[in-house]
Amino acid sequence: MGDQIVRAISEEGCFKAAAILSTGIVERARQIHKTLPTATAALGRVLTAASMMGNMQKIEDGSLTLQIRGDGPLGTLLAVSDAAGNVRGYVDNPQISLLEKYRGKLDVGAAVGKGTMTVIRDLRMKEPYVGTIDLVSGEIAEDVTNYFARSEQIPTACALGVLVDLDQSVKAAGGYLIQMLPGAPDSVIGRIEEDIRRAGAVTGVLSRGLDAEGLLRAVLPDFSLEILETTPVEYRCYCSRERVTATLISLGRKELREIADEGRDIHIGCQFCDADYVFTPSEIGELLKTI
Ligand code: ZN
């Protein structure tokens, strides 16, 4: 089953919701960054949240960046989503040693530590919208919930889950985001909370092999949902040789001359994917002629 995001609205119009199956995205991130399980879970949660938030933003050509800066061993985590929910990301330290709350339960909060969460919304206007809050727990889902409540005044429920297999590959990943619409009665909020509590951890629901719509319906069995859209999503990087070339040119003549004079190929890796752009000394020489 491929990764996908489903967006829905409750038929009573009290809330909107999105759910995502992101197993492929998180596994791709693991392969690119060679993350060990604790980092796989943390980066996977950040990618999963950013993808839903980018998709829900509904701004054509917009993008959303979710950055977690903690003082824990992982360092900074960052994910960028396009308007559809295709996402890319990285973590400073992908290979920290295993941190568990108890056997089999990765301790993402301890790995992230104390710090801040920043959301940057590029809404295709002059300035992006930037909101920063202190982390509540570093568990990511709780922090996203708190971000929406504090920074955007939207009552939100968010859950994220990454299940890492014994061979360290990603067995399942996904999550959901439920947001109350203005005027929703407290009784509905109470029923949603009750449904969420009963559904239990996302990883448990995901292990039943559901798709994104199935996940959302499993979490909210008490509500009739109108599905608005289902979008396939993937780990997607937008780097290119042209962009890297532009970066090289921006270094300026003097620095490029020095690089060319060293007489060796230079490798420029992308921080988001496994692309490795190689420039030979003669290619650098050609670049020098253009500036
Ligand atoms: Zn790339």
Boltz pocket constraint, residues with backbone or C-beta under 6 A from the ligand:
constraints:
  - pocket:
      binder: B
      contacts: [[A, 237], [A, 238], [A, 239], [A, 240], [A, 270], [A, 271], [A, 272], [A, 273], [A, 274], [A, 275]]
      max_distance: 6.0
